[in-house]
Amino acid sequence: MASRRHPGRTWLLVLSAAAMAVLSACGAIQTFPLPTAQGDTGGCRGVGLDGYKLAGSPTDPRVTWLVMASQGVRRDIVWPSGFHAVFSPQLAVVDPSGHTVMKEGDAVTGACVTGPDGVLGPEPLLMRP
């Protein structure tokens, strides 16, 4: 028995495969390295926070920051080495082992001071999720 070729079906398969490739490329997840603390030794001079939430944008050079929801106050933050951000479309912070540790809008109740003498100043806060 002779096999019949269906040029219309072959064209449809090729077109479908091309469309899937384009759509998957558009939905590709980009990762963004997060700013790190200079000379981070793993310690933490902790400070309590009230009313802050995690925010971020892939178009901002800092990528992530804290925002005090009630006042709209922004506080810059840094991360331990190896952490990165993913936007798909909401922010997720991923640790070096690939686990999501925080998401956009998560409440933040504490961080580590990076300034001299352990005093809370204008320097970015170090996150230790």
N, C-alpha and C positions, 0 to 999 in steps of 0.2 A: 504494500500500500504506500503510495507516494505521500510525502508530507506537504502540506500547503503552507505557504508563507503568507503572512498578513502584514504588508508594508505599513498599513495604518496603525496596527498594534505596536509594531516595532518603533515607529515614530512617537507614539504616545508614551511608551516606556522610556525612551531617551529624553523626551520633554519632561516627564515626571521626575526622572532622576536629576536632571538639571535644576528643576524648580526646588527639589528637596535640598540640593547642595547650596543653592542661594539662600534659602530660608534658614538653614542651619548656620550658615556663615553670619547672617544678620543677627541671629540669636546667640552668637558666640559670647561666652562670659569672659570679660576682661578683668584682670586683677590689677590692683594698684598697691605698690609698696607704701607702707605707712612710715611717717617720720619716727625716728628712734631717739632715745635719750643718749646724749654723749656720755661715755664712761659708765654706762649702766652696769652695776655689779650684782644686781639681783636683790638688793635691799630696798626698803621702803620706809620713808618718813611719812606716815599716813596723815591724811586730813579728811575730815568728814564733809560731805556735800549734801545739800538739801535742795530738791527741786530741779536737779539737772538731768537732762536726757541726752543720749547719743544722737548726733546728727552728722551728715556728711554729703559731699558732692564729688563726682569724678572730675569736675572741672575746677575745683578749688585746689591750690597747691598744697594745702595742709591735709586734704582728703577727708579727715574726720575732725570733729570738735565736740565740745559739750555746749548745750544751750540751756539757760535757765528759762524754762517755759513761761513763767509768770512775768518776766521782765524782758525776755528776748536777748539776754546777755550771753555773748559767746565767750567761751574759754578754750584756748588752744590746748591740745593734748599731744603726747608722744606715746610710743608703744615699745615693748621689748622687741629686740631684733627678731626678724622673721615673720612678723605679723603682716597681713595684707588685707585690703578691702576688696569686696566684690559688690557690684551693683547689678541686680537682676530682677526688677529695676530698683528695689529697695536695698539699702546698705546692709551688708553683713560683714563682720570682722572675723577673720579666719586666723587661727594660730598656726605655728609652723608644722604641726602634724595634720593640718587639713580640717580641723574641727571648728565649726562656727561657735564663737564664744560670746558674741554680742550682735544685736540687730538694731537698726535705726529705731529710735523711740524708746529704747530700753532705759530705765531709770538707772542713774549712776549715783551711788551713795558714798563713794570714797575713791581716793586716788592717792598718788605719792607726790610729795613736793620735790621739785628738781632744783630749786634755788639754793643759794648759800645758807648755811646755818639752819636748815630745816624750817625756814620761815615761808609762809605762803606769800608769794609775791607775784609779779606779772609773768614769770616764766611758765612755760607749758607744764601741765600736770602729767605725770607718768601713770598710765593705766596698767593695772596688773589683774587682768581677768582670771 
